[in-house]
């Protein structure tokens, strides 16, 4: 919601950002929403527009629904009850026509249910007002949220209300100048599009992870295979990187929700089920490699882990493969020394005071006395490390690379035992 509020107000619109539980005039915005600092440039953009008076912040939902002809829902997938609460407030309090713009990812058909709730309440109180509906799937990516909002490659408007469509087209005209990126479809098609995009990307990732496993058995290099596949214009290079599985606060959950929805409507959903099963297995791929390398005896070993967040330029650890790996290692009686440029606070909150887990100040500190280095997130700071230092600090020069950052040939020349994904010996 912060990006939507900040970017719209930055273009001259008057915006009221509603944060449930926020104390007007009392709370510090960054302390209430610490995640603001994780997105480059967002705090500055928010503060600039608050200072200008174009962006106001409140915790009062009733104030929110009675102000503004456009009512944006920008909520997490698990916040549908809050969406229903807002819809109820709209139906009870709105005194003019409004447009409900849903940028949240809720199950297909949910947006229409919210609109129906509003219209029913309006009818019950005899109010002669209309609440239009627009479903606008959010395709922005963490780390570049502002750029994705202001320079979108597509804007999908799911609506059958021509007035609302024109209203949104006018609002987004500053971001739609180079070429027309607006696509109009039905609300349910827009909802299904968002789920389908995530499912397709997840399918590509799981497929590449399966190919990587095959590559190990045949002695092929998955990086060479990836380049060969991507050169086909029908395939392209996006989301063709094998690794330790996909995660994140929305992506993995969205695919799981979509798979469940497919089955609930009577479809078998075998493909999505396979995608999720492959991903579950892939989260343990480095654990299996370590288990094999250390001859099924991990107790008492120390592992250095670089990367906690589910992807670089993010502090998010929800569904992160690193968290699963660390848990497995700790359960085996291992000591784990970790570092991440952004996700340390979230990880400390998640694990608490866990015996055997040490949060280090820098990547180098993780290495001291460790039996092996495990790379879980492709932060740029990990791309070109000092390999001489790695060899000197580790008890034995072993690297488990979950993101294929390093060249196996270089590792061999340096005398480092290297395990990548789809680039080494097979793991039973």
Helices and strands as residue ranges (DSSP letters): H 2-10, E 15-18, H 29-32, G 34-38, H 42-52, E 55-58, H 61-65, E 70-73, G 77-79, H 80-93, E 98-102, H 110-124, E 131-135, H 145-150, E 155-158, H 162-171, G 173-175, E 182-185, H 187-218, H 222-230, H 251-264, H 270-282, H 285-293, E 302-306, H 321-331, E 335-339, H 344-351, E 357-359, H 363-367, E 372-375, G 380-382, H 387-393, E 398-401, H 408-414, E 417-419
